[in-house]
Amino acid sequence: MKQIEKLLVKTISGTNFENHVFLVGGYVRDQIIGKESKDIDLVVDLDNGGIKLANFLYKKGISSQPIIFKNFGTSQVRIRDYELEFVMTRSESYRAKDRKPEVQHASLEEDIKRRDFTINSLLKNIATGEIIDMTKLGKKDIQNKIIRTISDPAKVFTEDPLRMLRAIRFAVQLDFRIIENTWRAIIFNSKKINNISTERIRDEFNLILLSPDPLRGIQLLMNSKLIDQFIPEISSMKNVQQNKYHDKDVFEHTLAVLKNTRADLELRLAALFHDIAKPNTRSVNETGVHFYNHEKVGAIMAHTILKRMKYSKETIALVSKLIHYHLAFKSFGKNLKNLKNKHLRKFLFKVRKDSDLLLELMHADNLAHASAHSMPEQIPKIKKKLAELEKEITEKKLPVSGKDVIFHFGIEPGKKVGNILKKATDIWLENPTWDKEKILNFISRGGKMNDSKTREKVHDAVVKAIHAGEDVLKAVRNITKEIITTSKAEELSTKEKVETLTKEALQGAKDGYTKAKPPTEEFLKKASKTINETIKENAPKVAHFAQEIYQGIVSGTKDFLAEKKQHKTDSEKDKKETE
């Protein structure tokens, strides 16, 4: 910025602007503190001086074409990488509840009097480098780290109530304290913040959250009653006692979580609202205090609050997601007992690119619990496990689509398709090597995998025969013979066991035959006959159960055909309901 100052000094030297252009406000304050600033405002004590200077610099080829706000005597330009605002020295007068002042040219002294705080009242003559302290308090208050209004605080906050939020923002950004009479005026006038647009309140609130001390910022907003005017839900967390896992009430715990986070807006919003639903979900029984589903209710509440505060859709969606899943690993404890890869895959699949942010929130939350339950090592351990699986899950895509579901089950588009896709996702996350056919066939079987492997063997034999262009029924005959001859006597010792084997064989044949397009019923009848004949020919050790075997085959076939008929009926019913 020093180069910009030198450029301005050189450009206005010998012109009417020399000794009439002053740096003012935050930039001068930060220079004294020794802090870098890009908040560059210049005041020109000439009538309409701000606009005139901007046009002058543009004509000289120094700046971008100015953006002019004629009613306020203000203009904005860009010089290299810096945004500069020029304004004429002015006085302002406000109508009740009208935040747009009437302005007119005034002296430097009058211009300073209209400003908010003494720490922002210093001027620097860019031609001479002299710093001018017209209030005689600016330098002193910066040195003593004090925030006070330039004039009567009630008048300052009535003219522009947003200044109350600015006072708190400066306090937490600069680690200053608000002087007593200024603080009392903020409390007394807190309701006037309702005269300010939601967007302006939101922007100041964000700066407070992103400050080096957001915890103190929320405390000041709470103690001043300002928070009650735009996010009253936060106050409801105060004095809500928790269970044995905590040593703080909900509000104090929330502040501790907030303190544990880095300066990321969505992360800090999620930290602030992660337990917002606890006052509404608190219950007590013989086992203690509980907050059932507070993460789900909290996600809904946060969505409502952020929408009311006019945050972007992207911010609302992300913060709601972080809150919804912030307990995903809590039940596995510090030693991650019973945590399996399928749980990690589900986590990655659900949160995808937001996993790092969510893990940060989880860790900040864990550390804010009572020391015996803080689990400082839990999230670092999970991060290591996730690192091994992340490439596997992020590089793959669910092999089943809605169209696949519609074709496989013969159903119409609708809610049922979505439900089946959800099942398919869960199955795939547990079995990431499975392909489309295996997932859909597993769902067709009611999600059951038989330990005898009969279905799988018949299925594989049929698929292999189809792909090789061989006789499918012959393949069924051979695999059935193999199953019988390798079975133990006790596995075929009763009618029920024979029926089970038959049903499994038929289901396996049906699953494998899905890839072929001829009528399934015709194939099943032939397969049933083939299985029947094969059993009679190759199972002498169960000959005395021939009748039972036959009945098992018939029963299995009938059950399957009846199931298929019922499936068709259900599909037609679903279609009528959707219509």
C-alpha positions in Angstrom: 0.0 0.0 0.0 2.9 2.3 0.6 3.5 2.3 -3.2 -0.1 3.4 -3.7 0.4 6.2 -1.3 3.5 7.4 -3.1 1.7 7.1 -6.4 -1.2 9.3 -5.1 1.2 11.8 -3.6 3.0 12.1 -6.9 -0.1 12.4 -9.0 -1.9 15.1 -6.9 1.3 17.1 -6.2 0.8 20.7 -7.4 -2.9 20.2 -8.0 -6.0 21.5 -6.1 -6.1 18.1 -4.3 -2.7 18.5 -2.6 -3.1 18.7 1.2 -6.8 18.0 0.8 -6.7 14.2 0.6 -6.6 12.2 3.8 -6.5 8.5 4.6 -9.1 7.9 7.3 -10.6 5.2 9.5 -9.4 1.6 9.7 -6.4 1.9 7.5 -4.8 4.6 9.8 -5.8 2.7 12.9 -4.2 -0.5 11.6 -1.0 1.3 10.6 -0.6 2.5 14.2 -1.3 -0.9 15.6 1.2 -2.4 13.1 -1.4 -4.5 11.3 -1.7 -4.8 7.5 -5.0 -3.5 6.1 -6.8 -3.4 2.8 -9.7 -1.3 4.2 -8.6 1.9 2.3 -10.8 4.9 2.6 -9.8 8.5 1.7 -11.6 11.7 2.5 -11.3 14.8 0.3 -12.2 18.1 2.0 -13.4 19.7 -1.2 -17.0 20.1 -2.4 -17.8 16.9 -4.3 -14.1 16.1 -3.8 -14.4 12.3 -3.7 -16.0 12.0 -7.2 -13.7 14.7 -8.6 -10.6 12.9 -7.4 -11.7 9.6 -8.8 -12.4 11.1 -12.2 -9.0 12.9 -12.1 -7.1 9.6 -11.4 -9.0 7.8 -14.1 -8.1 10.5 -16.7 -4.5 10.3 -15.6 -4.5 6.5 -16.3 -3.8 5.7 -12.7 -7.0 3.9 -11.7 -9.9 2.0 -13.1 -13.1 3.8 -14.3 -14.8 5.0 -11.1 -18.0 3.6 -9.7 -19.9 6.7 -8.5 -22.6 7.1 -5.8 -23.6 10.7 -6.5 -26.1 11.0 -3.7 -23.4 10.3 -1.1 -20.6 12.1 -2.8 -18.7 8.8 -3.0 -16.7 6.9 -5.6 -14.8 3.6 -5.8 -11.8 2.8 -7.9 -9.2 0.1 -8.3 -5.5 0.9 -8.4 -3.4 -2.2 -9.0 -4.6 -4.8 -6.5 -6.3 -2.4 -4.1 -9.9 -1.1 -3.9 -10.0 2.5 -2.8 -13.0 4.6 -1.8 -13.0 8.4 -2.0 -15.6 10.5 -0.2 -16.0 14.2 0.3 -16.0 15.6 3.8 -19.6 15.6 4.8 -22.3 15.9 7.4 -25.2 13.5 7.7 -28.8 13.7 8.9 -31.1 10.7 9.4 -34.9 10.4 9.5 -36.4 8.0 12.0 -35.9 4.3 10.9 -34.3 5.5 7.6 -30.8 4.2 7.2 -30.1 6.4 4.1 -28.8 9.8 5.4 -29.1 13.1 3.7 -25.6 14.4 3.1 -23.9 17.7 2.3 -20.4 19.0 2.1 -18.9 19.9 5.4 -15.5 20.6 7.1 -13.0 18.0 8.3 -14.1 18.5 11.9 -17.8 17.9 11.1 -16.9 14.8 9.0 -15.0 13.3 11.9 -17.9 13.9 14.3 -20.3 11.9 12.1 -18.0 8.8 12.4 -18.6 5.9 14.8 -15.6 5.3 17.1 -12.6 7.2 18.2 -10.2 4.5 17.0 -11.6 5.1 13.5 -11.3 8.9 13.7 -7.7 9.4 12.8 -6.7 11.2 9.6 -3.4 10.9 7.6 -2.5 13.7 5.2 -1.0 11.6 2.3 1.0 14.6 1.1 2.8 15.2 4.4 2.3 11.9 6.3 1.0 13.8 9.3 -1.5 11.9 11.5 -4.3 14.2 12.8 -6.2 13.3 15.9 -9.1 15.7 16.1 -10.9 14.0 19.0 -7.7 13.9 21.0 -8.8 10.4 22.0 -8.0 8.3 18.9 -4.4 7.5 19.5 -4.9 7.2 23.3 -7.8 4.7 22.8 -5.8 2.6 20.4 -2.9 2.5 22.9 -5.3 1.5 25.7 -7.3 -0.9 23.6 -10.6 0.9 24.1 -13.7 1.2 22.0 -15.8 4.3 22.5 -18.1 6.3 20.4 -16.9 9.7 19.1 -20.1 11.5 20.3 -23.1 10.5 22.5 -23.4 6.7 22.0 -27.2 6.8 22.1 -27.2 9.2 19.1 -24.5 7.2 17.3 -26.4 3.9 17.6 -29.7 5.5 16.8 -28.3 7.0 13.6 -27.0 3.6 12.5 -27.8 0.7 14.8 -25.3 -1.6 12.8 -22.6 0.3 14.7 -23.5 -1.8 17.8 -22.5 -5.0 15.9 -19.4 -3.2 14.6 -18.3 -2.3 18.2 -18.4 -6.0 19.1 -16.7 -7.0 15.8 -13.8 -4.5 16.5 -13.6 -5.8 20.1 -13.0 -9.4 19.0 -10.9 -8.6 15.9 -8.5 -6.2 17.8 -8.8 -7.7 21.3 -10.1 -4.3 22.6 -12.7 -3.7 25.3 -15.9 -1.6 24.9 -15.9 1.3 27.4 -18.8 1.2 29.9 -21.0 4.0 28.7 -20.8 2.7 25.1 -21.6 -0.8 26.3 -24.6 0.4 28.3 -25.9 2.2 25.2 -25.6 -1.0 23.1 -27.7 -2.9 25.7 -30.3 -0.1 25.9 -30.6 0.2 22.1 -30.2 -3.4 21.1 -33.8 -3.7 19.7 -33.0 -1.0 17.2 -30.9 -3.5 15.3 -34.2 -4.7 13.8 -34.2 -1.5 11.7 -31.2 -2.8 9.8 -31.4 -5.1 6.8 -30.8 -8.8 7.4 -28.0 -8.9 4.9 -26.0 -6.2 6.8 -26.5 -7.9 10.1 -25.5 -11.3 8.6 -22.3 -9.8 7.1 -21.2 -8.3 10.5 -22.1 -11.5 12.3 -19.9 -13.4 9.8 -17.0 -11.2 10.6 -17.5 -11.8 14.3 -17.6 -15.5 13.8 -14.4 -15.4 11.7 -12.5 -13.3 14.2 -9.6 -14.6 16.4 -12.1 -14.9 19.3 -15.5 -16.0 18.1 -16.3 -17.3 21.6 -16.0 -13.8 23.1 -18.0 -12.5 20.2 -21.0 -14.7 20.9 -20.8 -13.9 24.6 -20.9 -10.2 23.9 -23.8 -10.6 21.5 -25.6 -12.6 24.2 -24.8 -10.2 27.0 -25.8 -7.2 25.0 -29.2 -8.9 24.0 -28.3 -8.3 20.4 -28.3 -12.0 19.6 -32.0 -12.2 20.7 -33.0 -9.9 18.0 -31.8 -12.0 15.0 -31.0 -15.5 16.4 -32.9 -15.9 19.6 -32.5 -19.7 19.4 -29.0 -19.4 20.7 -30.1 -17.9 24.1 -32.3 -21.0 24.6 -29.2 -23.1 25.0 -28.1 -21.3 28.1 -28.5 -23.2 31.4 -29.7 -26.4 29.7 -28.0 -29.1 31.8 -26.6 -32.2 30.1 -25.6 -35.7 31.0 -22.5 -37.5 32.4 -20.6 -37.0 29.1 -20.5 -33.2 29.7 -19.2 -30.8 32.3 -20.9 -27.7 30.8 -24.4 -26.7 29.9 -25.3 -26.7 26.2 -24.4 -23.0 25.6 -21.0 -23.3 27.3 -20.3 -26.5 25.5 -21.2 -24.8 22.2 -18.7 -22.0 22.9 -16.0 -24.6 23.7 -16.6 -26.3 20.4 -16.5 -22.9 18.6 -13.2 -22.2 20.2 -11.8 -25.5 18.9 -12.5 -24.6 15.3 -10.4 -22.8 12.7 -11.6 -19.6 10.9 -13.9 -21.2 8.3 -17.4 -19.8 8.0 -19.3 -23.0 7.4 -17.4 -24.9 10.0 -18.0 -22.2 12.7 -21.7 -21.9 11.8 -22.0 -25.7 12.2 -20.1 -25.5 15.5 -22.5 -22.8 16.7 -25.6 -24.6 15.7 -24.6 -28.3 16.2 -26.5 -28.6 19.4 -29.2 -26.0 18.7 -32.0 -28.6 19.1 -30.9 -29.9 22.5 -33.3 -27.6 24.4 -36.2 -29.0 22.3 -35.2 -32.6 22.5 -34.1 -32.9 26.1 -35.7 -35.8 28.0 -35.0 -37.5 31.4 -35.7 -41.1 32.4 -34.3 -43.6 34.9 -31.1 -43.8 32.8 -30.4 -40.1 32.8 -30.6 -37.1 30.5 -31.0 -37.7 26.7 -31.2 -35.6 23.6 -32.6 -38.2 21.1 -32.3 -37.2 17.4 -31.0 -33.7 18.3 -28.6 -33.9 15.4 -31.5 -34.4 12.9 -33.8 -31.8 14.5 -30.8 -29.5 14.7 -30.0 -29.7 11.0 -33.6 -28.7 10.3 -33.5 -25.8 12.8 -30.1 -24.6 11.4 -31.6 -24.7 7.9 -34.5 -22.5 9.0 -32.2 -20.0 10.8 -29.7 -19.7 8.0 -32.5 -19.2 5.5 -34.0 -16.5 7.6 -30.6 -14.8 7.8 -30.4 -15.0 4.0 -27.3 -17.2 3.7 -26.6 -18.8 0.3 -28.2 -22.1 -0.6 -24.8 -23.7 -0.7 -23.9 -22.6 2.8 -27.3 -23.7 4.2 -27.0 -27.1 2.6 -23.4 -27.7 3.8 -24.0 -26.5 7.4 -27.2 -28.6 7.7 -25.3 -31.6 6.4 -22.4 -31.1 8.9 -24.9 -30.9 11.8 -27.0 -33.9 10.6 -23.9 -36.2 10.6 -21.8 -34.9 13.4 -22.6 -37.9 15.6 -21.8 -40.5 12.9 -18.9 -42.1 14.9 -19.8 -41.1 18.5 -21.2 -44.6 19.4 -18.0 -46.4 18.4 -16.1 -44.9 21.3 -12.5 -44.0 21.6 -11.3 -47.5 20.7 -13.6 -47.7 17.6 -15.1 -51.0 18.8 -17.2 -52.6 16.1 -16.3 -49.9 13.5 -16.1 -51.7 10.2 -15.0 -50.7 6.7 -18.7 -50.7 5.7 -19.4 -47.9 8.2 -16.5 -45.9 6.8 -17.6 -46.4 3.2 -21.2 -45.3 4.1 -19.7 -42.2 5.7 -17.6 -41.3 2.7 -20.4 -42.0 0.3 -22.9 -39.8 2.2 -20.6 -36.8 2.8 -18.1 -37.1 0.0 -16.1 -33.9 -0.4 -17.2 -32.5 2.9 -15.7 -35.3 5.0 -12.7 -33.3 6.1 -14.8 -30.4 7.4 -17.2 -32.8 9.2 -14.3 -34.6 10.8 -13.0 -31.2 12.1 -16.4 -30.5 13.6 -16.5 -34.0 15.2 -13.1 -33.5 16.7 -13.9 -30.1 18.0 -17.1 -31.5 19.6 -15.2 -34.5 21.2 -12.6 -32.2 22.8 -15.4 -30.1 24.3 -16.8 -33.0 26.3 -15.9 -33.8 29.9 -12.3 -35.0 30.0 -13.2 -38.7 30.7 -15.3 -38.7 27.5 -13.5 -36.3 25.2 -11.9 -39.0 23.0 -9.1 -36.9 21.6 -7.6 -39.8 19.7 -10.9 -41.0 18.0 -11.0 -38.8 15.0 -7.2 -39.0 14.2 -7.6 -42.8 14.2 -10.7 -42.6 11.9 -8.8 -40.3 9.5 -6.1 -42.9 9.1 -8.7 -45.6 8.4 -10.5 -43.3 5.9 -7.3 -42.5 4.1 -7.0 -46.2 3.1 -10.6 -46.4 1.9 -11.1 -42.9 0.4 -9.5 -43.7 -3.0 -11.5 -46.9 -3.3 -14.9 -45.2 -2.7 -14.3 -41.8 -4.4 -13.0 -43.4 -7.7 -16.1 -45.7 -7.9 -19.7 -45.0 -8.8 -22.7 -47.0 -7.7 -23.1 -49.6 -10.5 -26.9 -49.5 -10.3 -29.1 -46.8 -11.8 -32.8 -46.0 -11.6 -33.3 -47.4 -15.1 -31.6 -50.6 -14.0 -34.0 -51.0 -11.1 -37.1 -50.3 -13.3 -36.0 -52.9 -15.9 -34.9 -55.6 -13.4 -38.1 -55.4 -11.3 -40.5 -54.4 -14.0 -41.9 -51.4 -12.1 -42.8 -47.9 -13.0 -40.8 -44.8 -12.0 -41.7 -43.6 -8.5 -40.9 -43.8 -4.8 -40.3 -47.6 -4.9 -37.4 -47.1 -7.3 -35.8 -44.7 -4.9 -36.2 -47.1 -2.0 -34.6 -49.9 -4.0 -31.8 -47.6 -5.0 -31.2 -46.9 -1.3 -31.0 -50.6 -0.6 -28.6 -51.0 -3.5 -26.4 -48.3 -2.2 -26.2 -49.9 1.3 -25.4 -53.3 -0.3 -22.7 -51.8 -2.5 -21.1 -50.0 0.3 -20.8 -53.2 2.3 -19.7 -55.1 -0.8 -17.9 -52.6 -3.1 -16.7 -55.4 -5.5 -20.2 -56.5 -6.4 -21.5 -55.6 -9.9 -25.0 -54.5 -10.9 -26.4 -58.0 -11.5 -25.2 -59.3 -8.1 -26.7 -56.4 -6.2 -30.1 -56.5 -7.9 -30.3 -60.3 -7.6 -29.5 -60.0 -3.9 -32.3 -57.5 -3.5 -34.6 -59.9 -5.5 -33.9 -62.6 -3.0 -35.0 -60.4 -0.1 -31.4 -59.5 0.8 -30.6 -63.0 2.0 -27.4 -64.9 1.2 -27.7 -68.7 1.8 -24.8 -70.3 3.4 -25.2 -73.5 1.3 -24.2 -71.6 -1.8 -26.7 -73.6 -3.8 -28.2 -70.5 -5.4 -24.8 -69.0 -6.2 -23.6 -72.3 -7.8 -26.7 -72.7 -10.0 -26.6 -68.9 -10.9 -23.0 -69.1 -11.9 -23.5 -72.2 -14.0 -26.4 -70.7 -15.9 -24.5 -67.4 -16.5 -21.5 -69.3 -17.7 -23.6 -71.4 -20.1 -25.3 -68.4 -21.5 -22.0 -66.6 -22.1 -20.5 -69.7 -23.7 -23.6 -70.3 -25.9 -24.1 -73.7 -24.3 -27.2 -75.7 -23.4 -28.5 -73.9 -20.3 -30.7 -76.8 -19.1 -27.8 -79.2 -19.5 -25.8 -76.8 -17.2 -28.6 -76.9 -14.7 -28.7 -80.7 -14.8 -25.0 -81.0 -14.3 -24.8 -78.5 -11.4 -27.8 -80.1 -9.7 -26.1 -83.5 -10.0 -22.9 -82.0 -8.5 -24.8 -80.4 -5.6 -26.6 -83.7 -4.8 -23.6 -86.0 -5.0 -21.5 -83.7 -2.8 -24.2 -83.1 -0.2 -24.0 -84.9 3.1 -26.8 -87.4 3.9 -28.2 -85.3 6.7 -28.5 -82.3 4.3 -31.2 -84.2 2.4 -32.7 -86.2 5.3 -36.1 -84.5 5.4 -38.8 -83.2 3.1 -38.2 -79.6 4.3 -34.5 -79.8 3.5 -35.2 -81.1 0.0 -37.7 -78.3 -0.5 -35.1 -75.8 0.5 -32.5 -77.2 -1.9 -35.1 -77.2 -4.7 -36.1 -73.6 -4.0 -32.5 -72.5 -3.9 -31.7 -74.2 -7.2 -34.7 -72.7 -8.9 -33.9 -69.2 -7.6 -30.3 -69.6 -8.7 -31.5 -70.6 -12.1 -33.8 -67.6 -12.3 -31.1 -65.2 -11.2 -28.6 -66.5 -13.7 -31.2 -66.5 -16.5 -32.0 -62.8 -15.9 -29.4 -61.9 -18.6 -31.4 -63.9 -21.2 -34.5 -62.5 -22.7 -36.9 -65.5 -23.4 -40.0 -65.9 -21.2 -38.8 -66.8 -17.7 -41.8 -69.0 -16.9 -41.0 -71.3 -19.8 -37.4 -71.7 -18.7 -38.4 -72.4 -15.1 -40.8 -75.1 -16.1 -38.0 -76.8 -18.1 -35.5 -76.2 -15.2 -38.0 -77.7 -12.7 -38.3 -80.8 -14.8 -34.6 -81.0 -15.3 -33.9 -80.7 -11.5 -36.6 -83.3 -10.8 -35.2 -85.8 -13.2 -31.6 -85.2 -12.1 -32.5 -85.7 -8.4 -34.3 -89.0 -9.2 -31.4 -90.3 -11.3 -28.5 -89.2 -9.1 -29.7 -89.4 -5.5 -30.0 -93.1 -4.5 -29.1 -92.2 -1.0 -32.3 -90.3 -0.7 -34.5 -92.5 -2.8 -36.9 -93.2 0.1 -37.6 -89.5 -0.1 -38.5 -89.5 -3.8 -42.0 -88.4 -3.1 -40.9 -85.7 -0.8 -38.3 -84.6 -3.4 -40.9 -84.4 -6.1 -43.2 -82.4 -3.8 -40.3 -80.1 -3.0 -39.7 -79.4 -6.7 -43.4 -78.7 -7.3 -43.7 -76.6 -4.2 -40.6 -74.6 -5.1 -41.8 -73.9 -8.6 -45.3 -72.9 -7.4 -43.9 -70.6 -4.8 -41.7 -68.9 -7.3 -44.5 -68.4 -9.9 -46.9 -67.2 -7.2 -44.2 -64.7 -6.0 -43.8 -63.5 -9.5 -47.5 -63.0 -10.0 -47.7 -61.1 -6.7 -44.8 -58.9 -7.8 -46.7 -58.1 -11.0 -49.8 -57.2 -9.0 -47.8 -55.0 -6.6 -46.3 -53.2 -9.6 -49.7 -52.5 -11.1 -51.0 -51.3 -7.7 -48.0 -48.9 -7.4 -48.7 -47.6 -10.9 -52.3 -46.8 -10.0 -51.3 -45.0 -6.8 -48.8 -42.8 -8.6 -51.4 -41.9 -11.2 
